[in-house]
Amino acid sequence: MNSNSLILLTPGFPINEADSACLPSIQVFVKNLQKNYPLLNIVIITFQYPFVEKKYIWNGIQVIGIGGANKGKLFRLRVWIKVWRILNGLKNQQHIIGILSLWLGECALLGKRFGKKYRIKYYTWLLGQDAKKNNRYKTLMRSEGSELIAISDSVAKTFKEHYGIRINNIVPIGIDESLFTNRQTERDIDIMAAGSLIPLKQYDVFIDVVKQVKENVGKLKVLLCGEGPEKAKLHELLERYHLQDDVTLTGELPHAEILTNMQRAKIFLHTSSYEGFSTVCAEATAAGAYVISFCKPMQHDIPHWFIVRTAEEMANQTITLLKNHQLQHSRVTAYRIDDTVADIMRLFDK
């Protein structure tokens, strides 16, 4: 029988090592899990993405893609049957120390039932919207707080409000400081944002804030990094507000390039109406940028991270920071990835 194995169940995972835009924070976690526990055999089972069924090696880690491709109910049941058979095969070949399911969804449902049946430790890591109400998998699972992990205080609070269950474990995804360059860079980007161009992220509000800031401080250099269905709408807003020369929609960029741009940015705005923790904001403070957002992930304050309630407050805070030419763009690492890995493994008694 092989060495100790940890099984990760996830709805999606990068199709190859160049797919850096797919769940970058999860990629950082898995890479550092491997680095810090080199004798641990990590196996990742990804249910829906990539959209093809395949087994492959990602940075030396075994990935088993089911290729569900988010198809209908009958096909989803077939995905679950395949996952169960794969888990059975792994159980017979390896010593499984635990199952870690990402998000409270189908992965958690399979992880819990398999773990309970074969007395294998299992945890579900709630990473954001899965804590909101009307999560149909919560009813199926009847989860207890001891088997759940929340990525932030706010996720644990939201889950408690909707389901009356107190989550016992809070583990944010930390920052890998080695991904940032140590050389001094010019702060030539006034304002930056990064994320999927979807309604939840409210990038129409971002453009409105930029408009208010420009009216007060003049010419700006602004980057909005990301791809998504709202792109055409955002282009129309930029034309309407005559911001085409100030705001660049970069499209999807590799994760490394996002981090490089953060080290050039003065202000990072996050206009999302809801977030679990927003690792992208933590990355921005670690890059030396000042962050302004609507969502406060933890009960305590994080240096250089401002929480506001309205777009007007966001604009005013941005103007104040941009007009302060004495700003010190020191790096603030709220949480380190090594601590994240240690906290997760501690749950599995390792």
Protein Blocks (a to p, Z undefined) as FASTA:
>chain_A
ZZdddddddfbdcfbfklmmgokllmmmmmmmmmmmmmbccddddfklccbdcdddeehi
acddehlnopafklmmmmmmmmmmmmmmmmmmpccfbdcdehjafklmmmmmmmmmnopa
cddddfbjmmpghilklmmnopafklpccfbfklmmmmmmmnopacfbdcdddddfklpc
fbdcddfbfbdcdddddfklopmmmmmmmmmmmmmnopaddddedddjklmmmmmmmmmn
opmmmpccebjadfklmmmmmmmpfbdcdfbfbdfklpmlmmmmmnopacddfbdfbfbd
cehiacdfbfklmmmmmmmmmmmmkbccbdcdfbafklmmmmmmmmnoZZ
